[in-house]
Amino acid sequence: MEITDQNTFNIMSKIKELFDPSKDISRAIEKVVTFGSLKSEHLKSEISEYVVTDKLKFNFEKVLDAMDAGMQSRSKEVGIWVSGFYGSGKSSFAKYFGLGLKKNYLIEGISFQERLINRINSEKIASQLKSLIKNYDPEVFLIDLATQTIAGYTMAPVGTIIYNEIMKWAGYAPEEKIALLERKLELDGKFDEFKKKVKEEKNEDWDALKIEDRLSAKGIAQDLAPRFYPNIWSDAKSFNITRIDDIESDREKMAQMLALIKRKTGKENVLFVIDEVGQYVASDDTLITKLQGTMENLKDIGNGKVWLIATAQQTLTEDNPNARFNSDKLYKLNARFPIPIDIEASDIKEITTKRLLGKSASGADELKKLFSKHGEMLRLNTRLTNVERTLYKADLDEKSFIDLYPFLPHHFDLLLALLGRLAKKTGGIGLRSAIRVIQDVLKDNTGDYLAESETGLLANTTHIYNVLKGGSII
């Protein structure tokens, strides 16, 4: 549809000229935030683009209040479930919250905490964040389940992944059984002698080998373990067939892990931020049950000092009519994650406006005139019918027209529903976020370059389809 009227007033020749010049519509915008990326240049770029809506501010306050009250009273309600559909910003929220609690975590000389506070722009939240760090100073660990591969497992329990990640963080081997051997050698004062034997007999540097060649490290460990601990392992075969679960229970591993963190950092307060938990465990009852056990151990052993934030596309409510994904299976975790945080899809319009579609003063004035002339016709011709009880009920007024042009409110509702379906089908692999789709429609390299079109032209579902099809998603 085109709503231009060249004879009514002088319009700008190109859509791209309507935008705030400080918002380069061609700048790099990631498909989604890479949860595990902690490179300074990436974090600086990410946080500088972060838009915090009023609803997100409420969620920051809610988590900070819960953690402060819980750590103060040693409450055992330590599970926080952050839900939101693919690309909604749930991972950004969890990642930045975690990094904001890392004391003295600097990005080019400025603490991440200060960078986050500047984006949130709330004195209350700034005070809460600083108070939580001052009083508790938790050690923070970020783990992305989407990137996990554990030797010997197809789908390792979340607790096992956390345990292995902490072992790697502490400098131990990434393989559970070898890490256990290293910890015992270290506690018994035999680790240096073990490394010396590896160098003398195998001409290998153990610290490098265990990371770069896990298979060779496993062979060396099973050869040497019986020599250091003959009362435990009579020969290499006995070490090889030993199951880690026969040595340490999940509860014992949790206790050992938290003791290790305290020994290495001097801290009892810990926050684990785990991304894509819902997607990871949803299809496997065993993984869900194991996660229940992990949270129970975390509560009992951590004594209110150890918290876990999990992100998911699914809510933990079986019948939430506003949720894009419910899960009757994940509902079993409801008692273990009693603090729900829902990152709402409705924020996408506001975030996209502020990050990408913001107009210059002259551009907004031009669109105001255009809407005054053609607004009623536009509302009539773009009205959707039979949507009163659906997600697609969107009102068009002057402000939303100016904010979202060349898109309409309906486009966002349709796009979010489509991305939700595609994320469920593909797991999000290769899928763009909503803001990235909007950007690609504006500057699509397939030849349909909407931003170069004359003012008055509207985006349509064909533009969106072509962008997604060009990414081989549909």
N, C-alpha and C positions, 0 to 999 in steps of 0.2 A: 504494500500500500504506500502511496505517496501523498503527502499533504502539503506540498509546496504551492505557493501562490505568488508567482513572480510579479504580478501587477499590484499586489496589496502593499508591499513594502520591500525595501532592499534587503535581501537575505545574504548570508555568507555563502560563498560558492561551494565550500566543502564542509562535510560533517566534522572532519578532524580539526577545523578551525574554531569549533565551539568549545573545545576542552580547555581546561586550565593549563596553561603552558608549562607549569611546574610538574604536571602529571604526564610524562611521556608515555603515550599508549603503546609505543614500540619497545619499551624497556623490558629487560628479562624478568619474567614472573614464573616461578617454579610451578610445575604441575600441582604438586602438594609439597608441604614442608617435609624435608627429609629428617625424620625424628633423630636418627643417630649421628647426623652431621654436626660436629662441634668445631669445625674450622672457623677461625676468627672472621675471615672475610664473609663466610656464609652467615654466621650468626649476626654480624653487624648489618648485613643486608636484610636478613629476615626481620630482626627486631625493629629496624627503621621503617619497615612497611607494615608493622603490626597495627591493626585497628581494633581498639577496645570499645565496644558498644556498651550501653548502659546495662544490658543483660549480662555481658561478660564481666563487667565490674561487680555486679551482684554475685556472680559465681566466684570471683576471686575472693570477695569478702566472706562468702559462705565457707570456702575451704580453709581460709586463714583462721576464721573463728573456730571451726571444728578442730583444727590441729592445735591451736593455742589452748583451748579448753581441755582437749583430750590429753595433751602432754602435761598440762598443769595438774590435772586430777588423776593422771595415770589411768585414764579410761581405756577399756579394751576394745572400743569401737574404732578400729584403725584402718578400715577399708573404704576407699573413695572410688566410686564408679563414674567415670566421665563418658557420657554417651553422646553420639552425634553421627549423622550419616556421613558417608565418604566425602571428604573435602569441606566439612563444616567448620573445621578449625579446632577439633577436639585435641588433636596431637600437638598443635601449636600451644594451646592452653596448658596442657600437661607439661610439655617440654619447658616452656618459659617459666611456669610456676616453679618447677624443680630447679632450674638454673638460677632463678631469682633468689633461692634460698642458699645457694652456694656462696659462702662468705669469701670475699676477696677474689671472686671469679672475674678476671679482667678481660675485656675485649678492647685492644688498642688503648690501654691505659685507663679505661673507664669501666667500672664494675657493671656486670650484666644487670645487677639489681637496680642501679641508677638508670640504665637504659630502659628497663622495663617500667620503672616508676614514671619516667617521662612519657611513655606511651599511654599508661593507664590514666595519668593526670588526676589522681585522687589523693588528697592529703590523708584520708582515713586509711586507705590501703597501703600507702607509703609507710604510715606509722605502724600498721599491723605487721607488715613484712619485716621492717627493721626490728621490731620488738621480738618477733619470733626468732630471728637470727641471734639477737642479743641474749635471749633467755635460754635458747635450746641449741642453736648452731648445729642443725642436723647434717650428717654426711648424706649426700644425695647420689643415687645411682640411676642412670637412665638406660633402659633395655628395650630394644625393638624386637618383638617376637617375629616380625615379618622377615627378618634377616637371619634368623637363627638356624644353624645346622649343627647338630650335636653328634659326635662320633658314636656309633652304636645304637642310635635312636632314629626312628622315622619321625615320630612326634613326641618329643620329650615333655614330661610334665613341667608346668611353669616353675614349680619349686626347684626342679633339677636345673633348669636353665638359669635361674637366679643364682643358685649355688655355684654352678660352673663359671658364671660371669664374675662372681666375687673371687673365686679361686684365681682366675686369670688376672683380675685387677690386682690381687695380692702377689702376683708373680709366679704362681704355681702353674703346672701343666694344665692344658684345657681338657684333658681326659680325666674323669673323676677318680679312677682307681690310682692313677699315677700321682695325681694331686694329693690323695690321701697318703701315699707312700712318702711324698716330699714333706708333708706336714709332720709326719711321725719322725722322719730323719732330722728335721729341723728342731723339733721339741726335744729329741734325744741327743742333740749336739753332734749328729753324724752326717749332716748334709754336705759339709765341705769335703769330708772324706769320700762320700759317694761321688761327688763331682770330680774329685781327683782320680778315682778309679776309672771313671768314664773316659777321662782324658788319657790316662796311661794305657788302658787296655783297648780302647776303641778309637783313640785319637779324635775324639769329638768333644765339642763344647756343649755341655748338657743344656745350659740355658737357651742356646740357639736351637739346638736339635729338637727339643720338646715342642717348639713352636713351628719350626720349618719342616720337620720330618717326623710326624706323629707315629708312623708305623715303625720306624727305626727306634724311636724313643721307647715305644712299648716293648720291643724285643730286648733292649738293654735293661729296662726296668725289671722284666721277668727273669732275666739272668742274674741280676745283682741282688734283687730283693731277698732271695733265700740265703744269700751269704751274709747279709746284714741282720736278718731276722729269721734264723733257722727254726725257731720255736713256733713261728707263725706260718711260714711257707717252707715245706720240706724240699721243694724243687721248683723249677720254672713252670712246670705244668700246674702245680697247685696255685701259684700266683695267677696264672692265666685264667683258670676256671673260677677263681674267687669272684663272687658277686658282691658289688659294693653294698647292696641292701642287706647282705648277711653280716656286714661289719658295722654299719651305722644305719639306724632307722632314720626316717625323714625328720623326726623330732630331734634326734641327736645331731643330724647334719645342720639343722637350723640353729641349734645352740652353738655348735662349732663355728658356723659362719658368722654369727653375731659376735661371738667372742673374738674371732679373727679381726673383724672390723674394728672392734674396740682396741685390740692390741696394736693395730696398725695406725689408727687415727686418734685414739684416746677418747672417742665419742661413743656414747650409748644411744643417742638419738639418731635415727636413720630414716631416710625416706627412699623407697623404691618407686620409680615411675616406670610403668610397664606399658608399652604401646601395643595396640591391636590384640588385647587379651580376648575379647569377645569373639573375634574372627578366628582366633587360634584354637579355642577350646570348644566352640559351640557345637561342632559336629561329633564330638566324642564324649560320651558319658563318663568314661574313665578319667579323662583330663579334667572334666568339671569336678568330679569327686576328689581328685588329687588336689585341685586348687582349693576346694573347701578345707582339706586337711592342712594345706600350707598356711591359709589364713588363720586357722585355729591355732597352729603352732606359733605363728607370728604374734598373735594376741597374747597367748599364755607366756611365751618365753620373753617376748619384747616388753611385756608389762606396760603397755601404753606408750613406750618410747619409740617403737618401730612402726612406721606407717607404709601403706602401699596404695598408690594411685594407679588404677587400671583404666585404659581407654577401650572403647568398643563402639561399633556401629549400632549395637543392640542395647535397648534399655533392659533393666532387670524387672520390668513390670509386664505381666502376662497380657494385659488388655488395655494398655495406654492408647487411647484413640488418636493422640497427637504424635505418637512415635512412628517413625517410618519403618522401624524394625522392632518387633517384639520377639521374645524367645521364651517358650514355656520351659525349655531345658535350662537356660541360663537363670531362670527364676529361682532355681535351687541356690544360687549364690547370693540371693537378696539379703539374707541374714548376715553374710560375711562382709558385705559392702553396704552398710546402712546409710552411707552419706552419698546420695545421688546428685550428680551435676549433669544437666542436660544442655548441651550446646545447640541452640535453636537455629533451624534453617532460615528463619525469617531474618536473621542478622545478615545473611548473604547480600541482600539488596543494599543495606546500609554500608557494609564493608566494601562492596564493589563500587558504590558511588564515591566513597572517600578515597579509595585507592586508585581508581581508574576512570570513572565516568564523570568526575567533578567538572563543572563548567566554569569558564571565565565569566566575569560580570557581563561583558558584552554578549557572550554566548547565551547566558541565562536570559538576558533581556530579549534576545532574538527568539528564543524558544517560547518565552512568555507571550510574545505577540502572535506567534504561530498557533499556540494553544488557544488563545483568545479568539482567533479567527476560525479555527477548525476543531476545537476541543469536543463540542457536542457531536459532530459528525464522526470523529475518531472514536468516541465512546460507543456510539451506536454500532459502528461497523466492526468493532473489535470485541464486542460483548460476547462472553461465553454463556451458553444457556445450560440449565440443569446442573449447575455447579455449586448450589447453595450449601450443600453438605459435603463438599469435597475440599481438597487442598487447593483447588484452582480458582477459588473465589478471590479476585483481586480488583480493587477499585482504582480507577484512573482519575487523578485530579491534576491540577496544574503543577504542584510540587513534584509528584512522582513522575510526571511527564518530563519535566526539566532535569530531574536527578538522573533518570534512567535512559533518556533518549541516547541513541536511536532504538532502544529496547522499550518494551512495555512490561508492567508488573506481571502479566500472564506468562511472559517468556521465562521469568525466573522460576515460577512455580512449576512450569512444564519441564524446564531444564533440571531442576532439583529432583523431580520425580524420575526423569530419565536416567540421571546419573546414579540415583539410588538403585534402580533396577540393574543397570550395567555393573555397578560395584558388587551387587549380590551375585551376578552371573560370573564376573571375572575375578572377584577378589580385589578389584582396584588396580590390577596390573595394567600399566600403560594408560590408565584413565586420567583425564585432566580434571582439575578442580573447576568449580563453576566460574570463578573469576578468570581462569585461564581460557575457558571456552569463550567467554565474552570477549576477551582480548583477541583471541584468534579469529573470531568473527569480524572484528574491526579491521584486523590486519592480515586476513587469511591469504596465504601464499598460493592458493589454488587459482587465483586470478579474479576472484570475487572480493575485491578490496573495498569493504563497505565504507571505511573512513574516508576514502577518496571520492565517495559519491556526493551529489549535491544535497544540501540540507533540505529536509522534507521527506527523504526516503526512510522507511522503517525497516528494521531487521525482521526476519520471519523465521519460521521453523525450518525452512529449507537451508538457510544460512547455518543454523545450528547442526542440522543433519550432516551437511557437507563437511563441517569441521570435524565432527566425531568420526565420520566415515573416512576422512583423510588420515585419521590416527589409527585406522584399522580396528576400531572398537566395535563398529556395527557394520 
